[in-house]
Amino acid sequence: MKWNGAINKIVCTVLITFIFATHIFLSPGLISKKPVKAFAAAQINIGDYMELGTYFGEPILWRCVDQDSNGPLMLSDRILCLKPFDAAGKHKYPDGTSQFDITAQRERDSITKQYIYLNRNSAGSNLWEPSSLRSWLNSEASAGDVNWIGGSVPTQMNVYNRSNDYGNEAGFLSSRNFNSSELDCILPVSQKSTLNALDADKLGEGGFEIYSLPNVSTKVDELQYNFANVTYSNVEDNMFCLDTEQITTVYNNGDTLGYDYYIGKPTQTAAQKSEYKARNTLDKNHFWETWTRTPLGESRYAYKTIICDPAGSFYGAKGCKYGSIGVRPAFYLNTNTATLDAGSGTLYSPYINTSEIQITPNPTSQPNTTEAPIVTVAPATTYAPQATNSGGGITLSNNNGLTMILIISGVVILILLGSLLFVLIFTGKKRKAKGGWTPPAGGWTPPAGAGTPPAGAGTPAMYGAAPSYAVPPRPVAPPSPAVPPNPVAPPSRAVPPSPVAPPSRAVPPLPDLSPAPDPLEKTYSIFSSEDSTKICSNCNSILSSDTKFCTKCGAVLRD
């Protein structure tokens, strides 16, 4: 079988089939990239999961933790990274003026055990709007192009212990992490952000109380506070950190979410990528500290932002430039643009925002459909194929498109197997037609003119038990020319015996013990009268006519 030819046939068949299928199913006249708008309006429910964007090259898992006037509030299921809230240095307000600062406060560093003097200039600012973390979370810029609103860049020199700086990292919403359709799912919202007393007079838009914790470390269920009275400013965000009020709401939804869900655990990648290390506690199985966007309200703490610790308590961080705190972003889902037609909203089958495809086999006719807004799908929705055959048009959702791909793949595999079977049968017949020796029905017939062995001649031993057939006579070899006798060597001179050696005794010749030829077993011969020679039929030796026994095999020769 010529495998090269067979393989060429198979490859050509597969390529032709693939090109044909691609032409049919991907022809511009058959597929319209216009999204199908066929689902009824519905809302994602509290507790549902969805995937949107990536970070560190891994999909980000989000969970709906609340529903309010802005829509579904989505919180990252885990801490995505560890970063400082803000960087040290000269700080500015959003209008470009310098931020108010305080006289440095004397504190003892928990690591070096040395006394340090902290304020916004040396430890970072707790004002959310111009903070480094907010600038990064809401930026779509590439690496090196992020607009740091507060003026302080979180480089190694400006963060504590040079750990987890991100001054040269691309923005969180950059194309490295989110594509355009995913960005459309994020709803920009304007929401309250509480203020430190140092900034209340300049930025305050409402409220009259300064926010402070009742205790140094306050449990979330102990935080009884009227958030409506807190001094605040309105800040518009795409992506943000939860404030203490929103975290309290997550805690209150514990029946659905779990009562410790408001406490963050990092992804394993976040723990591995962190330059800050904590033995046996910084991993995906342990709770970790997370930033809120709520500042401590007293002016003397203008460099401290409230964090949620692994025990679920709120307290003020040592300083905003500390890079050992986790970042757990949140956003509001845009239910007018998000399309969640894949997945079931569970942890192991989260919703996935996808674009749908419209397939129209008859490009000359247009389906008569009324477009409705693209909306989300609740988990109870059954994803049945949506098809409309009006005027010859067929509309399929993205799930049906996957089904069509599977069908095409099955057809290609069947064609491939059929081609292989065809090649095997074709080449087998071809080989059989060209095939080797086939014995004739009547056995082998000797050629004309072949001689016949004399009566009594047996089958030569070399043929074993093969069927007997006439053996042509062996051609007679010409007589060998006479060989002249060797010249007689001159007599050698007698060498006197050694006087030491005794005379040697004559050794009588050994008797001939070879068995005499058995005339009963070998009594056949062939005589040729042409040149007066005989041929031994036993060994085919050529002998003289007067020889009675074969000198080679001992057979008795008869005329």
C-alpha positions in Angstrom: 0.0 0.0 0.0 1.4 3.4 -0.9 0.7 5.4 2.2 2.0 8.7 0.8 -0.7 8.6 -1.9 -3.3 7.6 0.6 -2.4 10.4 3.1 -2.4 13.0 0.2 -6.0 11.9 -0.7 -7.1 12.1 2.9 -5.6 15.6 3.5 -7.0 16.9 0.3 -10.5 15.6 1.2 -10.4 17.2 4.6 -9.1 20.6 3.3 -11.8 20.7 0.6 -14.5 19.8 3.2 -13.3 22.5 5.6 -13.1 25.2 3.0 -16.6 24.3 1.8 -18.1 24.3 5.3 -16.4 27.6 6.1 -17.7 29.2 2.9 -21.3 28.1 3.7 -21.4 28.9 7.5 -19.2 32.0 7.5 -20.3 33.7 4.3 -21.1 37.4 4.8 -24.4 36.8 3.1 -25.4 34.1 5.6 -24.3 35.6 8.9 -25.2 39.0 10.2 -23.2 40.4 13.1 -26.2 42.3 14.4 -27.0 41.0 17.9 -30.2 39.2 18.4 -32.5 40.9 20.9 -34.9 38.2 21.9 -34.8 37.9 25.7 -37.3 39.5 28.1 -36.1 42.0 30.7 -34.9 40.4 34.0 -32.6 41.2 36.8 -29.6 39.3 38.1 -30.3 38.1 41.7 -28.3 38.6 44.9 -25.9 35.7 45.3 -25.5 35.1 41.5 -22.0 34.9 40.0 -20.6 36.2 36.7 -17.3 36.4 34.9 -16.1 39.7 33.5 -12.6 40.7 32.5 -9.3 39.2 33.6 -6.4 40.1 36.0 -3.0 38.4 36.0 -4.3 36.6 33.0 -7.1 34.9 34.9 -10.9 35.4 34.6 -12.4 37.7 37.3 -15.3 36.2 39.2 -17.9 38.7 40.5 -20.9 38.2 42.7 -24.1 40.2 43.1 -24.1 41.3 46.7 -26.9 43.9 46.7 -29.6 45.6 44.7 -30.2 49.4 45.2 -31.2 52.4 43.2 -28.1 52.1 41.0 -28.8 48.5 40.1 -27.0 45.2 40.9 -23.9 45.8 43.0 -21.1 43.4 41.9 -18.2 42.6 44.2 -15.1 40.6 43.2 -15.4 37.2 44.8 -11.9 37.4 46.1 -9.1 39.8 46.7 -7.4 40.4 43.3 -4.1 42.0 44.5 -2.3 43.7 47.3 -1.6 47.4 46.8 -1.2 50.7 48.7 -4.3 53.0 49.0 -2.2 56.0 48.2 1.5 57.0 47.8 3.6 59.3 49.8 4.5 62.8 48.5 2.9 66.2 47.8 -0.9 65.7 47.3 -3.4 67.7 45.3 -7.1 68.1 45.3 -8.9 67.3 42.0 -8.9 71.0 41.2 -5.1 71.1 41.3 -4.7 72.9 44.6 -2.6 71.4 47.4 -4.3 69.2 50.0 -4.4 70.2 53.6 -2.0 68.3 55.8 -1.3 68.0 59.4 1.8 68.1 61.6 3.4 64.7 61.5 2.1 62.3 64.2 4.6 60.3 66.2 3.9 56.6 66.0 6.0 53.4 66.5 6.5 51.2 63.5 5.2 47.7 64.1 8.0 46.2 62.0 11.1 48.3 62.7 10.0 49.2 66.3 11.2 52.7 65.6 9.2 55.8 66.1 8.1 57.5 62.9 6.3 60.7 62.1 3.3 60.3 59.8 1.1 62.7 57.8 -0.2 62.8 54.3 3.2 63.8 52.9 5.0 60.9 54.4 2.3 58.2 54.6 -0.3 59.0 51.9 -3.7 60.7 51.9 -7.0 59.0 52.9 -9.1 61.2 50.5 -10.7 58.7 48.0 -11.3 60.9 45.0 -7.6 61.8 44.1 -6.2 58.6 45.7 -3.7 56.5 43.8 -5.9 53.4 44.1 -9.0 55.1 42.6 -6.9 56.6 39.8 -5.7 53.1 38.9 -9.0 51.3 39.3 -10.8 53.7 36.9 -8.0 54.0 34.3 -8.1 52.5 30.8 -4.5 53.8 30.1 -1.6 51.6 29.2 1.4 51.2 31.4 3.1 54.5 32.2 0.1 56.6 31.0 -2.2 56.4 34.0 -3.3 59.8 35.2 -2.5 60.0 38.9 -5.0 62.6 40.0 -3.5 63.3 43.4 0.0 63.9 41.9 1.7 61.1 43.9 2.8 58.1 41.8 2.9 54.8 43.7 6.5 53.9 42.8 8.8 51.9 45.0 10.2 55.1 46.6 6.6 56.3 47.6 5.2 53.1 49.1 6.0 51.4 52.4 8.9 49.0 52.4 8.9 49.3 48.6 6.3 46.5 48.5 3.6 46.1 45.8 4.2 49.4 43.9 2.1 49.9 40.8 3.3 53.2 39.3 4.3 51.5 36.0 1.3 49.2 35.7 -1.5 49.6 33.1 -4.8 50.8 34.4 -7.2 48.2 35.8 -9.7 48.9 33.0 -7.1 48.8 30.3 -7.6 46.5 27.2 -5.1 44.2 28.9 -7.9 43.2 31.3 -11.2 44.2 29.7 -12.5 44.4 26.1 -14.9 47.0 24.9 -18.0 44.8 25.3 -17.0 44.1 28.9 -16.5 47.8 29.7 -20.0 48.4 28.4 -21.3 46.2 31.2 -19.9 48.5 33.9 -22.2 51.3 34.9 -20.7 54.7 35.9 -22.4 55.9 39.1 -22.1 58.9 41.3 -22.2 58.0 45.0 -21.3 59.4 48.4 -17.8 59.2 49.7 -17.2 60.3 53.3 -14.7 63.0 54.1 -12.0 63.6 56.7 -12.5 66.7 58.8 -9.5 68.2 57.1 -11.3 68.2 53.7 -14.9 68.8 54.8 -15.0 72.6 54.3 -13.5 72.5 50.8 -15.2 69.4 49.4 -18.3 68.7 51.5 -21.6 68.5 49.6 -23.8 67.4 52.5 -23.9 65.9 56.0 -22.7 67.5 59.2 -21.0 64.7 61.2 -17.4 63.5 61.1 -17.2 59.8 60.6 -15.3 57.9 63.3 -15.2 54.4 64.7 -16.7 53.9 68.2 -13.7 51.7 69.0 -10.2 51.2 67.7 -11.4 47.9 66.3 -15.2 47.7 65.7 -17.1 44.6 64.7 -19.4 45.0 61.7 -22.4 44.1 63.7 -21.5 46.7 66.3 -21.3 49.5 63.8 -24.6 51.3 64.6 -24.2 54.6 62.7 -26.4 57.0 60.8 -24.6 57.2 57.5 -27.0 59.8 56.2 -25.5 62.4 58.6 -21.9 61.9 57.6 -20.1 64.7 55.7 -19.6 63.5 52.1 -18.8 64.5 48.5 -20.3 62.9 45.4 -17.7 61.0 43.3 -18.4 59.3 40.0 -16.8 55.9 39.6 -16.8 53.0 37.2 -14.8 50.8 39.6 -14.4 51.4 43.4 -13.8 49.9 46.8 -16.9 49.4 49.0 -17.4 51.8 51.9 -18.3 50.7 55.4 -22.0 51.2 54.8 -21.9 48.9 51.7 -19.9 46.3 53.6 -22.5 46.4 56.4 -25.2 45.7 53.7 -23.2 42.7 52.4 -23.1 41.4 56.0 -26.8 41.9 56.3 -27.4 39.8 53.2 -25.5 36.9 54.9 -28.5 34.6 54.6 -27.9 34.4 50.9 -24.2 35.3 50.7 -22.8 33.8 53.9 -22.1 35.8 57.0 -18.4 35.9 56.5 -18.5 36.7 52.8 -17.8 40.4 53.4 -14.4 39.4 54.6 -12.0 38.9 51.8 -9.8 35.9 50.8 -7.1 36.4 48.1 -6.8 34.4 44.9 -3.8 32.1 45.0 -2.2 34.2 42.2 -2.7 37.4 44.3 -0.9 35.8 47.2 1.9 34.5 45.0 2.4 37.8 43.2 2.5 39.9 46.3 5.9 41.2 47.3 4.7 41.3 50.9 4.8 37.8 52.4 3.1 36.5 55.5 4.0 33.0 56.5 1.1 30.5 56.6 -1.7 33.1 56.4 -1.5 34.8 53.0 -3.1 32.2 50.7 -6.4 31.4 49.2 -7.7 29.6 52.2 -7.3 32.4 54.8 -9.1 35.7 55.2 -7.0 38.8 54.6 -7.2 42.6 55.2 -9.1 44.7 52.5 -9.3 48.4 51.8 -12.5 50.3 52.1 -12.8 53.8 50.6 -14.0 55.2 54.0 -11.4 57.5 55.7 -11.1 57.9 59.5 -12.9 61.2 60.1 -10.6 62.9 62.7 -8.2 65.4 61.1 -5.3 63.9 63.0 -5.9 60.7 61.1 -5.8 62.2 57.6 -3.4 59.5 56.5 -5.5 56.6 57.7 -8.2 54.7 55.7 -10.5 52.2 57.3 -9.8 48.5 56.5 -11.7 45.3 57.1 -9.4 42.9 58.9 -9.5 39.0 58.8 -11.6 38.9 61.9 -14.3 41.0 60.2 -13.6 44.1 62.2 -13.1 47.7 61.0 -10.0 49.7 62.1 -7.7 52.4 60.7 -4.7 51.2 58.8 -1.2 52.4 59.9 -0.9 54.5 56.7 -2.3 54.7 53.2 1.1 53.8 51.7 1.1 50.3 53.1 1.1 47.7 50.3 0.1 44.7 52.5 -3.7 45.4 52.2 -5.9 43.6 49.7 -7.9 45.2 46.9 -11.4 43.8 46.3 -13.0 46.0 43.6 -16.7 46.5 43.0 -19.0 48.0 40.3 -22.6 48.4 39.3 -23.8 46.2 36.4 -25.3 48.0 33.4 -28.4 45.9 32.9 -29.2 47.7 29.6 -26.1 46.5 27.8 -25.0 43.3 29.6 -26.0 40.0 27.9 -25.8 37.0 30.2 -26.9 34.2 28.0 -24.4 31.6 29.1 -23.9 29.9 32.4 -26.4 29.5 35.2 -25.2 32.1 37.7 -23.6 29.6 40.2 -20.1 29.5 41.5 -19.1 26.7 39.1 -21.2 27.9 36.2 -21.2 31.7 36.4 -22.9 33.9 33.9 -20.7 35.0 31.0 -21.3 38.2 29.0 -21.4 37.1 25.4 -22.3 38.6 22.0 -25.0 36.7 20.1 -25.0 35.9 16.4 -27.8 36.1 13.8 -27.8 33.4 11.1 -29.9 34.1 8.0 -29.8 31.3 5.3 -31.8 33.4 2.8 -30.1 36.8 2.5 -32.7 38.2 0.2 -35.5 38.1 2.8 -35.4 39.8 6.1 -37.1 38.4 9.3 -40.0 40.5 10.6 -39.0 41.0 14.2 -39.3 43.8 16.7 -36.1 44.6 18.5 -36.1 44.8 22.2 -33.3 46.1 24.6 -30.5 43.7 25.4 -31.0 42.8 29.0 -29.8 40.3 31.6 -31.2 36.8 32.2 -32.3 35.6 35.6 -31.0 32.2 36.7 -34.5 30.7 36.5 -34.7 31.4 32.7 -34.5 28.3 30.5 -32.2 28.8 27.6 -34.4 27.3 24.8 -33.2 27.9 21.2 -34.9 31.1 19.9 -35.7 30.8 16.3 -37.8 33.0 14.0 -38.8 31.8 10.5 -40.4 34.9 9.0 -39.7 35.5 5.4 -37.1 32.7 5.3 -34.9 34.1 8.0 -33.7 32.0 10.9 -32.4 33.5 14.1 -30.2 31.5 16.4 -28.7 32.4 19.8 -25.0 31.9 20.5 -25.8 28.5 22.2 -27.3 27.3 18.9 -24.2 28.6 17.1 -22.1 26.3 19.2 -24.5 23.4 18.3 -23.9 24.2 14.6 -20.2 24.1 15.1 -20.5 20.7 16.8 -22.6 19.4 13.9 -20.1 20.7 11.3 -17.3 19.0 13.2 -19.2 15.7 13.3 -19.8 15.9 9.5 -16.1 16.6 8.9 -15.1 13.6 11.0 -17.6 11.3 9.2 -16.2 12.5 5.8 -12.7 11.9 7.1 -13.5 8.4 8.1 -15.3 7.7 4.9 -12.4 9.0 2.9 -10.0 6.8 4.9 -12.2 3.7 4.2 -12.4 4.5 0.5 -8.7 4.9 0.3 -8.1 1.6 2.1 -10.6 -0.3 -0.2 -9.4 1.4 -3.4 -5.7 0.8 -2.7 -6.5 -2.8 -1.6 -8.2 -3.6 -4.9 -5.4 -2.0 -6.8 -2.8 -4.0 -5.0 -4.8 -7.2 -5.6 -5.0 -6.5 -9.3 -1.3 -6.0 -9.5 -0.7 -8.8 -7.0 2.0 -11.5 -7.0 2.1 -15.2 -8.0 -1.0 -17.4 -8.0 -0.6 -21.1 -8.6 -2.5 -22.5 -11.7 -5.3 -24.9 -11.1 -3.6 -27.9 -12.7 -0.3 -27.6 -11.0 3.0 -26.8 -12.5 3.7 -28.2 -16.0 7.3 -28.8 -17.0 8.5 -27.1 -20.2 8.4 -28.9 -23.5 11.5 -31.0 -24.3 12.3 -31.8 -20.8 14.1 -35.2 -20.4 12.8 -38.1 -18.4 14.8 -39.7 -15.7 15.8 -43.4 -16.2 13.7 -46.1 -14.7 14.5 -46.7 -11.0 15.8 -43.2 -10.5 14.4 -41.7 -7.3 13.4 -38.2 -6.5 16.5 -36.1 -5.6 16.8 -35.6 -1.9 17.0 -31.9 -2.2 13.3 -31.6 -3.2 12.1 -33.5 -0.1 8.4 -34.4 -0.2 7.6 -32.2 -3.2 5.5 -33.8 -6.0 7.6 -35.6 -8.6 8.1 -34.2 -12.0 10.4 -34.8 -14.9 13.9 -33.6 -14.4 15.8 -32.5 -17.5 19.2 -34.2 -18.0 22.1 -32.3 -16.7 24.3 -31.0 -19.5 27.5 -33.0 -20.0 30.6 -31.0 -19.0 33.5 -31.2 -21.4 36.4 -33.3 -20.4 39.0 -31.5 -18.4 42.3 -31.1 -20.1 45.1 -33.3 -19.0 47.2 -31.8 -16.2 50.9 -32.2 -16.8 52.8 -34.0 -14.0 54.7 -31.9 -11.6 58.4 -31.7 -12.3 60.5 -34.1 -10.3 62.4 -32.3 -7.6 66.1 -33.1 -7.3 67.0 -35.6 -4.6 67.7 -33.9 -1.4 71.0 -34.6 0.3 70.9 -37.0 3.2 71.1 -35.3 6.5 73.0 -37.3 9.1 70.9 -38.2 12.1 71.5 -36.3 15.3 73.8 -38.3 17.5 71.6 -37.6 20.5 68.2 -38.6 19.1 67.6 -42.4 19.0 66.5 -44.0 15.8 62.8 -43.8 15.2 60.8 -46.9 14.8 58.7 -47.4 11.7 55.0 -46.8 12.3 52.8 -49.3 10.5 50.1 -47.8 8.3 46.6 -47.6 9.8 44.1 -50.0 8.4 41.3 -48.6 6.2 38.3 -48.7 8.5 35.9 -46.9 6.0 32.9 -49.0 5.2 32.8 -50.7 1.9 30.2 -49.4 -0.5 26.8 -51.1 -0.3 26.1 -52.3 -3.8 22.4 -52.8 -2.9 21.9 -49.2 -2.0 23.8 -47.4 -4.8 23.4 -49.5 -7.9 22.6 -46.9 -10.5 24.7 -45.2 -13.2 24.4 -43.4 -16.4 26.7 -44.1 -19.3 27.5 -41.6 -22.0 28.8 -43.1 -25.2 29.7 -39.8 -26.8 33.0 -39.3 -25.1 33.5 -42.7 -23.5 32.8 -41.4 -20.0 30.4 -42.3 -17.2 28.3 -39.9 -15.0 27.4 -41.0 -11.5 23.7 -40.5 -11.1 24.2 -40.2 -7.3 26.7 -37.3 -7.2 26.9 -36.3 -10.9 30.6 -36.9 -11.0 32.2 -37.5 -14.4 34.3 -40.7 -14.5 36.2 -42.7 -17.1 34.3 -45.5 -18.8 36.4 -48.3 -17.2 35.5 -47.2 -13.6 33.4 -49.6 -11.6 32.9 -47.5 -8.4 32.4 -43.8 -8.1 35.6 -42.4 -6.7 33.6 -39.6 -5.0 30.6 -41.2 -3.3 31.4 -45.0 -3.7 28.4 -45.9 -5.7 28.6 -49.0 -7.9 28.5 -48.1 -11.6 26.7 -50.2 -14.1 26.6 -49.8 -17.8 
